[in-house]
Amino acid sequence: MITKFAETVYDLLTGECSPQMGDPVVENMFAEGRTCEQLYNDVYEANLRLCERLSVQEDQDVELIINNLLHISRLLGKKMFLYGVKYQSGDLKRQ
């Protein structure tokens, strides 16, 4: 159950889904004007410039890099959330 909740929080946080009735209140970090939106746009525009220099529509290596970094972000975000839940509940001892 907590894993599904963590996925929902992450999806709301990244704007991958719109809030539904009963969802936790989570800030969309990719909303217009937010830092994450600007950073993502910078990456997107850099990708377009690179493809233009390479004279290709899309570069598979660049797409792989971007997609894998987004996947890493999802894994780290979910793990941090789960650690937060465990620390808050006292299940983990601080070192």
Phi and psi restraints in degrees (range 20) as a CNS / XPLOR table:
assign (resid 1 and name C) (resid 2 and name N)
       (resid 2 and name CA) (resid 2 and name C) 1.0 -66.3 20.0 2
assign (resid 2 and name N) (resid 2 and name CA)
       (resid 2 and name C) (resid 3 and name N) 1.0 -32.1 20.0 2
assign (resid 2 and name C) (resid 3 and name N)
       (resid 3 and name CA) (resid 3 and name C) 1.0 -65.9 20.0 2
assign (resid 3 and name N) (resid 3 and name CA)
       (resid 3 and name C) (resid 4 and name N) 1.0 -42.8 20.0 2
assign (resid 3 and name C) (resid 4 and name N)
       (resid 4 and name CA) (resid 4 and name C) 1.0 -63.5 20.0 2
assign (resid 4 and name N) (resid 4 and name CA)
       (resid 4 and name C) (resid 5 and name N) 1.0 -40.3 20.0 2
assign (resid 4 and name C) (resid 5 and name N)
       (resid 5 and name CA) (resid 5 and name C) 1.0 -62.7 20.0 2
assign (resid 5 and name N) (resid 5 and name CA)
       (resid 5 and name C) (resid 6 and name N) 1.0 -42.9 20.0 2
assign (resid 5 and name C) (resid 6 and name N)
       (resid 6 and name CA) (resid 6 and name C) 1.0 -62.1 20.0 2
assign (resid 6 and name N) (resid 6 and name CA)
       (resid 6 and name C) (resid 7 and name N) 1.0 -41.1 20.0 2
assign (resid 6 and name C) (resid 7 and name N)
       (resid 7 and name CA) (resid 7 and name C) 1.0 -62.0 20.0 2
assign (resid 7 and name N) (resid 7 and name CA)
       (resid 7 and name C) (resid 8 and name N) 1.0 -43.1 20.0 2
assign (resid 7 and name C) (resid 8 and name N)
       (resid 8 and name CA) (resid 8 and name C) 1.0 -62.9 20.0 2
assign (resid 8 and name N) (resid 8 and name CA)
       (resid 8 and name C) (resid 9 and name N) 1.0 -45.4 20.0 2
assign (resid 8 and name C) (resid 9 and name N)
       (resid 9 and name CA) (resid 9 and name C) 1.0 -59.4 20.0 2
assign (resid 9 and name N) (resid 9 and name CA)
       (resid 9 and name C) (resid 10 and name N) 1.0 -46.3 20.0 2
assign (resid 9 and name C) (resid 10 and name N)
       (resid 10 and name CA) (resid 10 and name C) 1.0 -62.5 20.0 2
assign (resid 10 and name N) (resid 10 and name CA)
       (resid 10 and name C) (resid 11 and name N) 1.0 -45.0 20.0 2
assign (resid 10 and name C) (resid 11 and name N)
       (resid 11 and name CA) (resid 11 and name C) 1.0 -63.1 20.0 2
assign (resid 11 and name N) (resid 11 and name CA)
       (resid 11 and name C) (resid 12 and name N) 1.0 -38.6 20.0 2
assign (resid 11 and name C) (resid 12 and name N)
       (resid 12 and name CA) (resid 12 and name C) 1.0 -69.4 20.0 2
assign (resid 12 and name N) (resid 12 and name CA)
       (resid 12 and name C) (resid 13 and name N) 1.0 -41.3 20.0 2
assign (resid 12 and name C) (resid 13 and name N)
       (resid 13 and name CA) (resid 13 and name C) 1.0 -60.7 20.0 2
assign (resid 13 and name N) (resid 13 and name CA)
       (resid 13 and name C) (resid 14 and name N) 1.0 -37.7 20.0 2
assign (resid 13 and name C) (resid 14 and name N)
       (resid 14 and name CA) (resid 14 and name C) 1.0 -94.3 20.0 2
assign (resid 14 and name N) (resid 14 and name CA)
       (resid 14 and name C) (resid 15 and name N) 1.0 -1.6 20.0 2
assign (resid 14 and name C) (resid 15 and name N)
       (resid 15 and name CA) (resid 15 and name C) 1.0 75.7 20.0 2
assign (resid 15 and name N) (resid 15 and name CA)
       (resid 15 and name C) (resid 16 and name N) 1.0 15.0 20.0 2
assign (resid 15 and name C) (resid 16 and name N)
       (resid 16 and name CA) (resid 16 and name C) 1.0 -71.2 20.0 2
assign (resid 16 and name N) (resid 16 and name CA)
       (resid 16 and name C) (resid 17 and name N) 1.0 -18.3 20.0 2
assign (resid 16 and name C) (resid 17 and name N)
       (resid 17 and name CA) (resid 17 and name C) 1.0 -144.6 20.0 2
assign (resid 17 and name N) (resid 17 and name CA)
       (resid 17 and name C) (resid 18 and name N) 1.0 159.3 20.0 2
assign (resid 17 and name C) (resid 18 and name N)
       (resid 18 and name CA) (resid 18 and name C) 1.0 -92.2 20.0 2
assign (resid 18 and name N) (resid 18 and name CA)
       (resid 18 and name C) (resid 19 and name N) 1.0 147.2 20.0 2
assign (resid 18 and name C) (resid 19 and name N)
       (resid 19 and name CA) (resid 19 and name C) 1.0 -61.0 20.0 2
assign (resid 19 and name N) (resid 19 and name CA)
       (resid 19 and name C) (resid 20 and name N) 1.0 138.4 20.0 2
assign (resid 19 and name C) (resid 20 and name N)
       (resid 20 and name CA) (resid 20 and name C) 1.0 -114.6 20.0 2
assign (resid 20 and name N) (resid 20 and name CA)
       (resid 20 and name C) (resid 21 and name N) 1.0 163.1 20.0 2
assign (resid 20 and name C) (resid 21 and name N)
       (resid 21 and name CA) (resid 21 and name C) 1.0 -55.3 20.0 2
assign (resid 21 and name N) (resid 21 and name CA)
       (resid 21 and name C) (resid 22 and name N) 1.0 128.8 20.0 2
assign (resid 21 and name C) (resid 22 and name N)
       (resid 22 and name CA) (resid 22 and name C) 1.0 93.7 20.0 2
assign (resid 22 and name N) (resid 22 and name CA)
       (resid 22 and name C) (resid 23 and name N) 1.0 -9.5 20.0 2
assign (resid 22 and name C) (resid 23 and name N)
       (resid 23 and name CA) (resid 23 and name C) 1.0 -72.7 20.0 2
assign (resid 23 and name N) (resid 23 and name CA)
       (resid 23 and name C) (resid 24 and name N) 1.0 154.0 20.0 2
assign (resid 23 and name C) (resid 24 and name N)
       (resid 24 and name CA) (resid 24 and name C) 1.0 -66.7 20.0 2
assign (resid 24 and name N) (resid 24 and name CA)
       (resid 24 and name C) (resid 25 and name N) 1.0 153.8 20.0 2
assign (resid 24 and name C) (resid 25 and name N)
       (resid 25 and name CA) (resid 25 and name C) 1.0 -79.6 20.0 2
assign (resid 25 and name N) (resid 25 and name CA)
       (resid 25 and name C) (resid 26 and name N) 1.0 112.2 20.0 2
assign (resid 25 and name C) (resid 26 and name N)
       (resid 26 and name CA) (resid 26 and name C) 1.0 -134.3 20.0 2
assign (resid 26 and name N) (resid 26 and name CA)
       (resid 26 and name C) (resid 27 and name N) 1.0 133.9 20.0 2
assign (resid 26 and name C) (resid 27 and name N)
       (resid 27 and name CA) (resid 27 and name C) 1.0 -72.8 20.0 2
assign (resid 27 and name N) (resid 27 and name CA)
       (resid 27 and name C) (resid 28 and name N) 1.0 130.8 20.0 2
assign (resid 27 and name C) (resid 28 and name N)
       (resid 28 and name CA) (resid 28 and name C) 1.0 -80.3 20.0 2
assign (resid 28 and name N) (resid 28 and name CA)
       (resid 28 and name C) (resid 29 and name N) 1.0 107.1 20.0 2
assign (resid 28 and name C) (resid 29 and name N)
       (resid 29 and name CA) (resid 29 and name C) 1.0 -74.0 20.0 2
assign (resid 29 and name N) (resid 29 and name CA)
       (resid 29 and name C) (resid 30 and name N) 1.0 -9.2 20.0 2
assign (resid 29 and name C) (resid 30 and name N)
       (resid 30 and name CA) (resid 30 and name C) 1.0 -106.0 20.0 2
assign (resid 30 and name N) (resid 30 and name CA)
       (resid 30 and name C) (resid 31 and name N) 1.0 12.1 20.0 2
assign (resid 30 and name C) (resid 31 and name N)
       (resid 31 and name CA) (resid 31 and name C) 1.0 -64.7 20.0 2
assign (resid 31 and name N) (resid 31 and name CA)
       (resid 31 and name C) (resid 32 and name N) 1.0 158.1 20.0 2
assign (resid 31 and name C) (resid 32 and name N)
       (resid 32 and name CA) (resid 32 and name C) 1.0 -53.6 20.0 2
assign (resid 32 and name N) (resid 32 and name CA)
       (resid 32 and name C) (resid 33 and name N) 1.0 130.6 20.0 2
assign (resid 32 and name C) (resid 33 and name N)
       (resid 33 and name CA) (resid 33 and name C) 1.0 88.9 20.0 2
assign (resid 33 and name N) (resid 33 and name CA)
       (resid 33 and name C) (resid 34 and name N) 1.0 -8.3 20.0 2
assign (resid 33 and name C) (resid 34 and name N)
       (resid 34 and name CA) (resid 34 and name C) 1.0 -81.5 20.0 2
assign (resid 34 and name N) (resid 34 and name CA)
       (resid 34 and name C) (resid 35 and name N) 1.0 158.1 20.0 2
assign (resid 34 and name C) (resid 35 and name N)
       (resid 35 and name CA) (resid 35 and name C) 1.0 -59.9 20.0 2
assign (resid 35 and name N) (resid 35 and name CA)
       (resid 35 and name C) (resid 36 and name N) 1.0 -43.7 20.0 2
assign (resid 35 and name C) (resid 36 and name N)
       (resid 36 and name CA) (resid 36 and name C) 1.0 -62.3 20.0 2
assign (resid 36 and name N) (resid 36 and name CA)
       (resid 36 and name C) (resid 37 and name N) 1.0 -37.1 20.0 2
assign (resid 36 and name C) (resid 37 and name N)
       (resid 37 and name CA) (resid 37 and name C) 1.0 -62.6 20.0 2
assign (resid 37 and name N) (resid 37 and name CA)
       (resid 37 and name C) (resid 38 and name N) 1.0 -44.5 20.0 2
assign (resid 37 and name C) (resid 38 and name N)
       (resid 38 and name CA) (resid 38 and name C) 1.0 -65.2 20.0 2
assign (resid 38 and name N) (resid 38 and name CA)
       (resid 38 and name C) (resid 39 and name N) 1.0 -43.7 20.0 2
assign (resid 38 and name C) (resid 39 and name N)
       (resid 39 and name CA) (resid 39 and name C) 1.0 -61.9 20.0 2
assign (resid 39 and name N) (resid 39 and name CA)
       (resid 39 and name C) (resid 40 and name N) 1.0 -42.1 20.0 2
assign (resid 39 and name C) (resid 40 and name N)
       (resid 40 and name CA) (resid 40 and name C) 1.0 -64.5 20.0 2
assign (resid 40 and name N) (resid 40 and name CA)
       (resid 40 and name C) (resid 41 and name N) 1.0 -41.9 20.0 2
assign (resid 40 and name C) (resid 41 and name N)
       (resid 41 and name CA) (resid 41 and name C) 1.0 -62.2 20.0 2
assign (resid 41 and name N) (resid 41 and name CA)
       (resid 41 and name C) (resid 42 and name N) 1.0 -38.8 20.0 2
assign (resid 41 and name C) (resid 42 and name N)
       (resid 42 and name CA) (resid 42 and name C) 1.0 -60.6 20.0 2
assign (resid 42 and name N) (resid 42 and name CA)
       (resid 42 and name C) (resid 43 and name N) 1.0 -43.9 20.0 2
assign (resid 42 and name C) (resid 43 and name N)
       (resid 43 and name CA) (resid 43 and name C) 1.0 -63.4 20.0 2
assign (resid 43 and name N) (resid 43 and name CA)
       (resid 43 and name C) (resid 44 and name N) 1.0 -44.4 20.0 2
assign (resid 43 and name C) (resid 44 and name N)
       (resid 44 and name CA) (resid 44 and name C) 1.0 -60.7 20.0 2
assign (resid 44 and name N) (resid 44 and name CA)
       (resid 44 and name C) (resid 45 and name N) 1.0 -46.4 20.0 2
assign (resid 44 and name C) (resid 45 and name N)
       (resid 45 and name CA) (resid 45 and name C) 1.0 -67.9 20.0 2
assign (resid 45 and name N) (resid 45 and name CA)
       (resid 45 and name C) (resid 46 and name N) 1.0 -36.6 20.0 2
assign (resid 45 and name C) (resid 46 and name N)
       (resid 46 and name CA) (resid 46 and name C) 1.0 -63.1 20.0 2
assign (resid 46 and name N) (resid 46 and name CA)
       (resid 46 and name C) (resid 47 and name N) 1.0 -39.5 20.0 2
assign (resid 46 and name C) (resid 47 and name N)
       (resid 47 and name CA) (resid 47 and name C) 1.0 -62.4 20.0 2
assign (resid 47 and name N) (resid 47 and name CA)
       (resid 47 and name C) (resid 48 and name N) 1.0 -43.5 20.0 2
assign (resid 47 and name C) (resid 48 and name N)
       (resid 48 and name CA) (resid 48 and name C) 1.0 -61.5 20.0 2
assign (resid 48 and name N) (resid 48 and name CA)
       (resid 48 and name C) (resid 49 and name N) 1.0 -43.1 20.0 2
assign (resid 48 and name C) (resid 49 and name N)
       (resid 49 and name CA) (resid 49 and name C) 1.0 -64.0 20.0 2
assign (resid 49 and name N) (resid 49 and name CA)
       (resid 49 and name C) (resid 50 and name N) 1.0 -41.2 20.0 2
assign (resid 49 and name C) (resid 50 and name N)
       (resid 50 and name CA) (resid 50 and name C) 1.0 -63.1 20.0 2
assign (resid 50 and name N) (resid 50 and name CA)
       (resid 50 and name C) (resid 51 and name N) 1.0 -44.7 20.0 2
assign (resid 50 and name C) (resid 51 and name N)
       (resid 51 and name CA) (resid 51 and name C) 1.0 -62.8 20.0 2
assign (resid 51 and name N) (resid 51 and name CA)
       (resid 51 and name C) (resid 52 and name N) 1.0 -37.1 20.0 2
assign (resid 51 and name C) (resid 52 and name N)
       (resid 52 and name CA) (resid 52 and name C) 1.0 -64.6 20.0 2
assign (resid 52 and name N) (resid 52 and name CA)
       (resid 52 and name C) (resid 53 and name N) 1.0 -44.0 20.0 2
assign (resid 52 and name C) (resid 53 and name N)
       (resid 53 and name CA) (resid 53 and name C) 1.0 -63.5 20.0 2
assign (resid 53 and name N) (resid 53 and name CA)
       (resid 53 and name C) (resid 54 and name N) 1.0 -33.8 20.0 2
assign (resid 53 and name C) (resid 54 and name N)
       (resid 54 and name CA) (resid 54 and name C) 1.0 -85.3 20.0 2
assign (resid 54 and name N) (resid 54 and name CA)
       (resid 54 and name C) (resid 55 and name N) 1.0 -6.0 20.0 2
assign (resid 54 and name C) (resid 55 and name N)
       (resid 55 and name CA) (resid 55 and name C) 1.0 58.0 20.0 2
assign (resid 55 and name N) (resid 55 and name CA)
       (resid 55 and name C) (resid 56 and name N) 1.0 45.5 20.0 2
assign (resid 55 and name C) (resid 56 and name N)
       (resid 56 and name CA) (resid 56 and name C) 1.0 -131.3 20.0 2
assign (resid 56 and name N) (resid 56 and name CA)
       (resid 56 and name C) (resid 57 and name N) 1.0 157.9 20.0 2
assign (resid 56 and name C) (resid 57 and name N)
       (resid 57 and name CA) (resid 57 and name C) 1.0 -73.9 20.0 2
assign (resid 57 and name N) (resid 57 and name CA)
       (resid 57 and name C) (resid 58 and name N) 1.0 -38.2 20.0 2
assign (resid 57 and name C) (resid 58 and name N)
       (resid 58 and name CA) (resid 58 and name C) 1.0 -153.4 20.0 2
assign (resid 58 and name N) (resid 58 and name CA)
       (resid 58 and name C) (resid 59 and name N) 1.0 142.1 20.0 2
assign (resid 58 and name C) (resid 59 and name N)
       (resid 59 and name CA) (resid 59 and name C) 1.0 -109.8 20.0 2
assign (resid 59 and name N) (resid 59 and name CA)
       (resid 59 and name C) (resid 60 and name N) 1.0 118.6 20.0 2
assign (resid 59 and name C) (resid 60 and name N)
       (resid 60 and name CA) (resid 60 and name C) 1.0 -62.1 20.0 2
assign (resid 60 and name N) (resid 60 and name CA)
       (resid 60 and name C) (resid 61 and name N) 1.0 -34.8 20.0 2
assign (resid 60 and name C) (resid 61 and name N)
       (resid 61 and name CA) (resid 61 and name C) 1.0 -68.1 20.0 2
assign (resid 61 and name N) (resid 61 and name CA)
       (resid 61 and name C) (resid 62 and name N) 1.0 -42.1 20.0 2
assign (resid 61 and name C) (resid 62 and name N)
       (resid 62 and name CA) (resid 62 and name C) 1.0 -64.0 20.0 2
assign (resid 62 and name N) (resid 62 and name CA)
       (resid 62 and name C) (resid 63 and name N) 1.0 -43.6 20.0 2
assign (resid 62 and name C) (resid 63 and name N)
       (resid 63 and name CA) (resid 63 and name C) 1.0 -61.1 20.0 2
assign (resid 63 and name N) (resid 63 and name CA)
       (resid 63 and name C) (resid 64 and name N) 1.0 -40.3 20.0 2
assign (resid 63 and name C) (resid 64 and name N)
       (resid 64 and name CA) (resid 64 and name C) 1.0 -62.7 20.0 2
assign (resid 64 and name N) (resid 64 and name CA)
       (resid 64 and name C) (resid 65 and name N) 1.0 -44.9 20.0 2
assign (resid 64 and name C) (resid 65 and name N)
       (resid 65 and name CA) (resid 65 and name C) 1.0 -59.6 20.0 2
assign (resid 65 and name N) (resid 65 and name CA)
       (resid 65 and name C) (resid 66 and name N) 1.0 -50.4 20.0 2
assign (resid 65 and name C) (resid 66 and name N)
       (resid 66 and name CA) (resid 66 and name C) 1.0 -61.4 20.0 2
assign (resid 66 and name N) (resid 66 and name CA)
       (resid 66 and name C) (resid 67 and name N) 1.0 -49.2 20.0 2
assign (resid 66 and name C) (resid 67 and name N)
       (resid 67 and name CA) (resid 67 and name C) 1.0 -63.3 20.0 2
assign (resid 67 and name N) (resid 67 and name CA)
       (resid 67 and name C) (resid 68 and name N) 1.0 -39.8 20.0 2
assign (resid 67 and name C) (resid 68 and name N)
       (resid 68 and name CA) (resid 68 and name C) 1.0 -69.3 20.0 2
assign (resid 68 and name N) (resid 68 and name CA)
       (resid 68 and name C) (resid 69 and name N) 1.0 -38.0 20.0 2
assign (resid 68 and name C) (resid 69 and name N)
       (resid 69 and name CA) (resid 69 and name C) 1.0 -65.3 20.0 2
assign (resid 69 and name N) (resid 69 and name CA)
       (resid 69 and name C) (resid 70 and name N) 1.0 -38.1 20.0 2
assign (resid 69 and name C) (resid 70 and name N)
       (resid 70 and name CA) (resid 70 and name C) 1.0 -64.7 20.0 2
assign (resid 70 and name N) (resid 70 and name CA)
       (resid 70 and name C) (resid 71 and name N) 1.0 -38.7 20.0 2
assign (resid 70 and name C) (resid 71 and name N)
       (resid 71 and name CA) (resid 71 and name C) 1.0 -67.2 20.0 2
assign (resid 71 and name N) (resid 71 and name CA)
       (resid 71 and name C) (resid 72 and name N) 1.0 -41.4 20.0 2
assign (resid 71 and name C) (resid 72 and name N)
       (resid 72 and name CA) (resid 72 and name C) 1.0 -58.8 20.0 2
assign (resid 72 and name N) (resid 72 and name CA)
       (resid 72 and name C) (resid 73 and name N) 1.0 -44.1 20.0 2
assign (resid 72 and name C) (resid 73 and name N)
       (resid 73 and name CA) (resid 73 and name C) 1.0 -58.5 20.0 2
assign (resid 73 and name N) (resid 73 and name CA)
       (resid 73 and name C) (resid 74 and name N) 1.0 -43.3 20.0 2
assign (resid 73 and name C) (resid 74 and name N)
       (resid 74 and name CA) (resid 74 and name C) 1.0 -62.3 20.0 2
assign (resid 74 and name N) (resid 74 and name CA)
       (resid 74 and name C) (resid 75 and name N) 1.0 -45.7 20.0 2
assign (resid 74 and name C) (resid 75 and name N)
       (resid 75 and name CA) (resid 75 and name C) 1.0 -63.5 20.0 2
assign (resid 75 and name N) (resid 75 and name CA)
       (resid 75 and name C) (resid 76 and name N) 1.0 -44.3 20.0 2
assign (resid 75 and name C) (resid 76 and name N)
       (resid 76 and name CA) (resid 76 and name C) 1.0 -66.6 20.0 2
assign (resid 76 and name N) (resid 76 and name CA)
       (resid 76 and name C) (resid 77 and name N) 1.0 -42.3 20.0 2
assign (resid 76 and name C) (resid 77 and name N)
       (resid 77 and name CA) (resid 77 and name C) 1.0 -61.3 20.0 2
assign (resid 77 and name N) (resid 77 and name CA)
       (resid 77 and name C) (resid 78 and name N) 1.0 -44.5 20.0 2
assign (resid 77 and name C) (resid 78 and name N)
       (resid 78 and name CA) (resid 78 and name C) 1.0 -63.6 20.0 2
assign (resid 78 and name N) (resid 78 and name CA)
       (resid 78 and name C) (resid 79 and name N) 1.0 -43.8 20.0 2
assign (resid 78 and name C) (resid 79 and name N)
       (resid 79 and name CA) (resid 79 and name C) 1.0 -64.8 20.0 2
assign (resid 79 and name N) (resid 79 and name CA)
       (resid 79 and name C) (resid 80 and name N) 1.0 -41.9 20.0 2
assign (resid 79 and name C) (resid 80 and name N)
       (resid 80 and name CA) (resid 80 and name C) 1.0 -62.3 20.0 2
assign (resid 80 and name N) (resid 80 and name CA)
       (resid 80 and name C) (resid 81 and name N) 1.0 -40.8 20.0 2
assign (resid 80 and name C) (resid 81 and name N)
       (resid 81 and name CA) (resid 81 and name C) 1.0 -60.9 20.0 2
assign (resid 81 and name N) (resid 81 and name CA)
       (resid 81 and name C) (resid 82 and name N) 1.0 -47.3 20.0 2
assign (resid 81 and name C) (resid 82 and name N)
       (resid 82 and name CA) (resid 82 and name C) 1.0 -64.3 20.0 2
assign (resid 82 and name N) (resid 82 and name CA)
       (resid 82 and name C) (resid 83 and name N) 1.0 -38.7 20.0 2
assign (resid 82 and name C) (resid 83 and name N)
       (resid 83 and name CA) (resid 83 and name C) 1.0 -63.9 20.0 2
assign (resid 83 and name N) (resid 83 and name CA)
       (resid 83 and name C) (resid 84 and name N) 1.0 -39.8 20.0 2
assign (resid 83 and name C) (resid 84 and name N)
       (resid 84 and name CA) (resid 84 and name C) 1.0 -59.4 20.0 2
assign (resid 84 and name N) (resid 84 and name CA)
       (resid 84 and name C) (resid 85 and name N) 1.0 -42.7 20.0 2
assign (resid 84 and name C) (resid 85 and name N)
       (resid 85 and name CA) (resid 85 and name C) 1.0 -63.1 20.0 2
assign (resid 85 and name N) (resid 85 and name CA)
       (resid 85 and name C) (resid 86 and name N) 1.0 -44.6 20.0 2
assign (resid 85 and name C) (resid 86 and name N)
       (resid 86 and name CA) (resid 86 and name C) 1.0 -65.1 20.0 2
assign (resid 86 and name N) (resid 86 and name CA)
       (resid 86 and name C) (resid 87 and name N) 1.0 -44.5 20.0 2
assign (resid 86 and name C) (resid 87 and name N)
       (resid 87 and name CA) (resid 87 and name C) 1.0 -63.1 20.0 2
assign (resid 87 and name N) (resid 87 and name CA)
       (resid 87 and name C) (resid 88 and name N) 1.0 -41.4 20.0 2
assign (resid 87 and name C) (resid 88 and name N)
       (resid 88 and name CA) (resid 88 and name C) 1.0 -64.5 20.0 2
assign (resid 88 and name N) (resid 88 and name CA)
       (resid 88 and name C) (resid 89 and name N) 1.0 -36.1 20.0 2
assign (resid 88 and name C) (resid 89 and name N)
       (resid 89 and name CA) (resid 89 and name C) 1.0 -85.3 20.0 2
assign (resid 89 and name N) (resid 89 and name CA)
       (resid 89 and name C) (resid 90 and name N) 1.0 -5.5 20.0 2
assign (resid 89 and name C) (resid 90 and name N)
       (resid 90 and name CA) (resid 90 and name C) 1.0 84.4 20.0 2
assign (resid 90 and name N) (resid 90 and name CA)
       (resid 90 and name C) (resid 91 and name N) 1.0 11.5 20.0 2
assign (resid 90 and name C) (resid 91 and name N)
       (resid 91 and name CA) (resid 91 and name C) 1.0 -74.5 20.0 2
assign (resid 91 and name N) (resid 91 and name CA)
       (resid 91 and name C) (resid 92 and name N) 1.0 -20.4 20.0 2
assign (resid 91 and name C) (resid 92 and name N)
       (resid 92 and name CA) (resid 92 and name C) 1.0 -116.8 20.0 2
assign (resid 92 and name N) (resid 92 and name CA)
       (resid 92 and name C) (resid 93 and name N) 1.0 142.0 20.0 2
assign (resid 92 and name C) (resid 93 and name N)
       (resid 93 and name CA) (resid 93 and name C) 1.0 -94.2 20.0 2
assign (resid 93 and name N) (resid 93 and name CA)
       (resid 93 and name C) (resid 94 and name N) 1.0 140.1 20.0 2
assign (resid 93 and name C) (resid 94 and name N)
       (resid 94 and name CA) (resid 94 and name C) 1.0 -77.6 20.0 2
assign (resid 94 and name N) (resid 94 and name CA)
       (resid 94 and name C) (resid 95 and name N) 1.0 141.4 20.0 2
